[in-house]
């Protein structure tokens, strides 16, 4: 910028000098020519007056003209009516051409006073001529006074040269002054530019130090104030961005903001994970490029077009399973114009597990109701029958009472299992822990198990010198009883085998049977409450459908894991790992 300003100054100075020199040359040239013309006319008038009344001969004219020419430095010429040169102060008149065709001579012979600037063939240079008629006793013709223009041009050139030198010298002084002024003017601007670049790179601690009281000094002060305010604002903005980033990162829900052109403005990492999107920058990309689910598009479009709150659900197939995603769309309005929507905020929540739990809860309520209703109906029916007179028949009454006793036991077992399951679920961790020898617990469990199946062999293998395990004795017995009892119920022939051993820092409990097995589609739900693969067989054997669910919750209580492998018609293997 300094170069441009300095170049502008130089151009202005050069143009001004050229204009001034040209104008000066024109004025000086005109001045000298006007002066020469006046002097020439004056000399001509004097000579005309002196010669008009004289009776000088031709020789006397020559002497007279030579004297005047020497005094005035003008060339004086007398020309007769025929154009012949009578006398000339600079040349021999007899050798000179006839001057009748000279412009000024023609006009003078015609009786006019005439002036002319032209090239002289006799003198080989430019002259200024002034001619006028002259009549006396001895001569009739014209008198012509002339002066060489070269002398005027020499004077003019000298004057212009002096002016030009002065102008050039003045131009250098002006250019130097312009450089000093522009440098003084540009120095604070350059400093402002430098500091602005530093600030644009994020360094808001830079200041401008300037001891000036003019507008530039005020500009520097205002710039420093602006920098300070900008630093505070940027710090505040960074804090808010950090808070927003922390909020977005810590959110368990996916969040994305879409503008009115359906382009992504803001999103969090959970959004990409929830929808299985690639880990790349998705800012300013169309939402249609990333999501292919029509139900999601319908929610987005409705929220943007109607500028209203919209919610819905979509099913997304991901990781070989269907996931239920709840979408809530909320328009974001301008603070200044409440009717102008700037974008739409979309909240994505994975409600697969919630919906699954809701289904389990509904099934649980339905199953509990059904399990309670069936024995109660039987009991109510037999009681009514007994009241109707069957109680008098001892054999029938005893049979009915035995059935009521069995149904009552079923109810008691069901309620006890529900209470046990509720108690285990409410625990964060096992409270009463003691180190027990697992072989002792296994022996106690074997004594409790039913022995009514002769075709089923019960095999117990407990590792010798097994390290005692810290547990609740009753809880561990309950786990083993439920596992073994369940396997015995569903095994008609073959064996039920229990293995207890230590592998590194884990206690391993494996129950294997050769029972009826479980179809593959039932394995994922086998540990749910009241879930039965064969409902008729379960009721026949008196099961409540809560045994395996209790086993799973006991395992989770000890921070262990459980796995089931089964094939229909070949048997089932349940493996449990509990950390020491």
N, C-alpha and C positions, 0 to 999 in steps of 0.2 A: 504493500500500500504506500509506503514511503517513497518507493521508486516512482510510482504512478503520480503522486503529488508533486515530487521534484521534477519529473518529466513535464508535467503540466505547467509548472512554474517556468521551466526552461523554454518551452514552446511559446508561452505568453511573452516572455522577455525577448526572445528572438523575433517574434512577430512584431512586437512593439518597436524594437530597434530598426527592423527593416522598414516598417511604416514611417518611423521618425526620420530615418536617413533619406528615404525616398521623398517624403514631404519636404524635408530641408533642402534636398538637391533641387527639387522643382521650384521652391520659393527663391532659393539663392540664384538659380539660373534665370528665373524670370526677373528677379531684381536687377541683376547685372545687365541683362539685355535691355530692360526698360531704361536703365541708367545710361547705357551706351547709346540707345536711341535718342534719349533726351540730349545727351552731350553732342551727338552727331548733328541733331537738328539745330542746337545752339551754335555750334561751330559753323554750320552751313549758313545760318541766318547772319552771323557776324561777317563771314566772307562775302556773302551776297551784298550786304549793306556797304562793305568796304569797297567792293569791286564795281558796284552798280554806278557809282558817281565818278569813277576814276577814268583817266584817259591813258592807261598804261598800254604799252606795246606788248607784242607777244613775248619778247625777251624779258620784259619787266614782269609780266604775269608769271613767267617761270620762276624768276627770283623770288617774287612775292609768295607764290604757292609753296616753294621749297622752304622758305623761312617759317611759314605757318605750320607746315607739315612737321618740321623739325621740333617746333615748340609743342604742338598738340599730339604728335605721333600718329595723326590721322593721315590717310592717303587722300590727296585732293586731285581731282581730274576735271579739266575743262574740255567739253565736247561741243563741236559746232553743229549747225542744223542738219548737216549731211551725215553726221555720225562719226566724223573723223576726230581723233583725239588731238586737241591742241596742245595741252600741257598735262603732264602727269608727274606727281611728286615722287613716285617710286620707280618709274620706267621711262625709257626714251619714247616720246610720243610718236616719232616717225616709224618706229618698228612695231607699233601696236596695231591690232586689227581694227576694222571699222566696228563701232559700238552701237550702230543704229538698231540692231536687233536685240540689244540687251533689254530685259523687261523694264527696269527702272528708267532707262534712257528713253524708251518708247513713250512711256507715260509723261516724262518730263518734257520731251519735244512736243507732246500734245498739249502742254500747258499745265500739267498736274504736278504736284509734289508727290514723290513716290519713294517708298522704302522697300528693300528687298534683301532677303538672306539667301545667298547662293554660292556655288562653287565658282572661283575665278580661274578661267583657263590661262590667263596671263600669269597670275601669281601662284597658281597650282595649290590653292587653299581656299577655305571658306571665308567670305567677307560679308559684313553688313553694309549695305549701300543706302545712301539717301541722296536723291537727285531732285533738282528744282531748276526752273528756267532762269536765264541770266541775260540781260540786255544792257549794253553800254555803247559808247561811241565807237569802240574798236572791236567789240565782240558781240555775237548773237548766237546763243546756244543754251547749254545747260552747265551747271556746276554740280559735281558729284563728290560727296564726302563719304569715305568708307573706313571701316576699321576691321582688322583681322579678328575673326571669331575665335581662332586658336588661343589668343591671349585671354579672351573671356573664359574659354573652356579650361585653360590652365589655372586661372584664378579659382574658377568654380571647383575644379578637381582638387585643388589644394584645400579649399574650404571643406568639401565633402570628405576628403581623407582625414582631416582633423576631426570632423564630426564623427566619422566612422570609428576612428581610433578611440575617441572619447566614449562612443556608444559601446564598443567592445569591452573597453576597460570597465565601464559602468555595468555592462552585462555580467562580467565575471564577479564584480562586487555583489550584484543582485542575486546571481546564482549561489554565491557563497552564503549570502544572507538567507536565501531560500532554503539552502541545505541546513543551516543552523536552526532556522525556524521550524522546518519540517522534522528535523531530528528531535528538537525539543518537544514538538507536538506529538511525534510518534513514539517517543520513549515511553510515556505512561500507557499509551495504547498497546505497544508491544508487551509491556509488563502485564497489562490486563489480559492480553491474548495468551501469554505464557501461563499465567495463573489459571485461566479458564480451561486450558488444555489439561493442566495438572488435576484440576477439579473434575473434569470429565472422565479422568481415569480413576476417580474414586478417592483422591486425597483431598479431604475437606479441611485440612489443617493449614493449607497454604494461605498466606495473607499478602496484601499489597501495601507496601510502606511508601508513602508519598507525602512530602512536606509542601503541599500546595493548597492555596485557599480559593482557587478558581473553580470553574465547573468541572474540570478534570479531577481535581482533588475531591470534590463532592461525589463524583462518579466512583472514585476509588473507595471512598467511605461507604457509599451505598453498596458497592460490590462486596466489600468485606462483611457488611451486615447481611447481605443476601447469602453469602457463603456460610455464615454462622447459622442463619435460619435453615438453610438447606441441609447443613450437617445435622441439626436437631431433627428436622423432618425425616431425613434419610434414616437416622438412628431409630426414630419412632416407627418408620415404615418397616425397617428390618426387624424390629422387635415384633411388630404385628405379623409380619410374614413368617417369622420363626414360630410365633404362637399358632398361626394358621397351619403351618407345616406340621407342627407337633400334633395339633388337633386332627388334621387329615390323616397323619401317619398312624396315630393311636386309635383311630376309629375302627370299630369292628365291622362297620358297614361300608360298602362301596359308594363313592360319591363322584359325580361328574356334573359339570355345568356346561350346557349347550346354548349357544347364542341363537338369535332369530334366523340365522342362515344354516342352522343345524351343524355348526362347527364346534368342536370341543374347545372350551376356554380353560377349564380347570378340572383336575381329576386327582384321585389318590391311588396309592399302590394297591389297596384292597379291591378297588374297582377292577383292575386288570387281572388280579388273581381270581376274583369271584367269577368273572366271565371267561377266564382262560385266554386272555389277550397277550400278545407278545410284549416283551419288556423293551419297549422303544418309545421315543417321544411321540405322543399322540396329539400334542397341542395343535390347534388350528386344522385338524383333520375332520372330515365329515363323519358323523356318527354312523352313517350308513355303511362306510367302508369297514367298520370294525365289528358291528353287530348285525347278525342275519336273522334275528328272531322277530317275526312280524308283530307279535303281541306287544313287544317292547316299543316298536315303531308307533303302534297305535296310541300308546300312552303318551309318548313324546309329542307326537303330532297334535293330539287333542289338547295337551297342556299348552303348547306354543300357540296354536290357532285360537283356542278359546280363552287363553290367559287365565286359567283357573287351576285349582288343585285337583290332581287326578292320581288315583292309586289303582294298582292291579297286580296280578301275578303272572309269571311266565315260567314255563318248564324248559330247562336247558339240559341237553344231553352232554355230559362231561365226565371224563374218566370212567367210561362204560357204565354210567348210571345217570338217572334223571334227577336233576336238582331243581327244587322249587325256589324261585327268586321272587321276592316281593319288591315292587317298584313303586316309589312315591315321587311324583313330579310336582314341584312347586315353582310357579313363575317368580322371577325377581324383577321388581318394578323400580323405576327411576325415582330418586328422592325428590327431584324437582317436579316431575310429572308422574303422578300416581297411576295414570292410565297407559303409560308407556312401559312395555315389558322389555327389559334388556337381555334377559336370558332365562333359561329354565334349569332349576337345580333338581337333579335326579338322585334319589337315594335307593341303593340296591341292598337288599338284605337276604341272606340265605336262610330260608325258613323251612328247609327240608326236614331238619331234626325236630323243629317245633311241630310241624304237621304230623310227623311220624309219632311224636309223643302224644299229640292230641288223639290220633287214631288209637294208640295203645291205651290211653286213658278211657276212651269211649268203649274199646273192647274190654278193658278191665272192669268197668262198671257193668257192662252187659254180662260179662262172664261171672262176676261175683253175684249179680242178681240171679242169673240162671242157676249157678251152683247152690245158692241158698234156697232158691224157690223149689228146686226139684226134691231135696230131702224133706223140706217143710211140707210140701204138698203130700208126699207119701205119709209123713207122720200124721198130718191133719186127716187124711183119708182113713188111715187105720184107726185113729182115735175115734172118729165118727162111727166107724164100723163097730168098734168095741162098745160104744155107747148105745148103738142100736140093738144090742142083745148078744153080739158075738162074744162078749166077755163071760157069758154063762157057759159057753163051750170051752172047756179048759184047754183042749188041744189046739183049737183055732186061736184062742186068746194068747196062748204061749207063743205060737208061731208069729202072730201079729206083733207081740211085744218084742220078740227077737229082731224082727225087721225094724221096729222103731228104735231099738237099741243100736242096730247097725247104722241107721240113718243119723242118729244122734252123734255117734262116733265120727261119722263123716263130717257132720257140721262142726264138731269140736276140732277135728283135725284141720279143716279148712280155715276156721277162725284163728287157730293157733299158727298156721303157716302164714296167714295174712299179717298177724301181729309180729311174727318173727321177721318177715320181710320188711315191715315198716320200721322195726327196731334197727335192723342192719342198715337200712337206707339213711336213717337219721344220724348214724355214727359217722364222725369224721375219721377216726382211727380206733383201733382196738384199745380198750382202756386197761383191762386186767390181763396182763401178760405174764406167763411163767414158762420156763424151759421144761418141756415134756418129752419123754421118750415115745416116739411115734409107734413103736411096736406094741406098747401097752395100750395105746388108744385104739389101734387096729384090732387087737384081741377083744377089747370091750365091744367094738362094733360088730365083730363076727358073732359074738354071743347074742346080740340083739336081732340080727338078720333072720328072716324066715327060712325054715329048712324043709319046706313042703315040696320043693321041686327036685325029684330024684335024678332027672336027666340033666340037671345043670350042676357042673362041678365048680366049686368055689375055690380059687387059687389065690393065696396071699403071699406076696414076696416083699419083705422089708429088708433093706440093706443092713448087714451086720455092722454093729458098732456105729450106727447112724448118729450123727451129732444131734443132741436134743434141740428141738425147735421151739422158739418162744411164741406162744399162742394162748388163746382161750380154749381150754380143754373141751368145753361143751360145744363151742363153735366148730372146732375141728371134727368132733364126733358127728355133729350135724352134717357137715360137708360130706364126710365119708359115707354116712348112712344114706343120704339122698342119692349120691352117685351109685352106690352098690345096689340099693333097693330098686332104683330106676332100671339098672341093667338087668337085674334078676327078673323084674316084671316083664320085660320085653324079650327075654331069652327063654325059649321053650326047650332047647336042647343044646348041648355043647358046654361052654364054660364061661365064667365071669372071673377075670383076673385083675387083681390089684397089685401094682408095683409102686413101692415108695423108696426113693434113693436120692442121693445128693449128687449134683453136678455143678462143680465150682461153688458159687455162692448162692445156689438155688436149691430148694427142696422140690423135687419132682414127684407128682402123684399122677399115675396113669391107670385108668380103668378101661379094660378091653373086654368086649363080649362078642359072642357069636349069635346075637339075636337077630331080630327082623330087619335092623338097619333103618336108615332114614333117607328119603329121597333128597336129591341135591337142592331142590328149590325150597326145602324146609329148613336147611341148615342155618341160614342167616337169621331165622326168627325163633330158633329152638329154645333160646334162653329168655324169651318174653313170658310175661305172666299169663297163665291159663292157656298158653299156646300148646295145642295137642296135634300130633301127627295123625293118630288114630283115636278119635274121641270115644268111640264105642268101647275099645279095649281099655282105655284109661278109666272109664267109669266102671267097667267090669272089675278092674283090679283095685278100684278105690282110690285112684290118684286124684290130687287136687289141681294138678297142672302148674304148681308153684315150686316144685322141687329144684329143677335146674335153675330157675330164676334166683332162688335162695343161694344155690351154689355159686353162681356168678357174682352176686353181691358180696358174699364172704370172701371170694378171691380178690375182688376190688378193694375190700376193706384192708387186706394185707398187701396192697400194691402189687398184686400178682397178675398173671394173665392166664387165660383159658382158651383151649383150642379143641375143636371137635372134627373128627374125620369119620365118615360113614359111607357105606354103600348098601343099597337096598338088597336085603336077603343074605348079606354076608357079615353084618355086625357093625359095631360102633366102637370108636376109641376116643376117649376124652382125656386130654393132657392138661395138667395144671402145673404152673411154675410159681413158687412163692419165694421171695428173697429172704435169705437169712439175715 
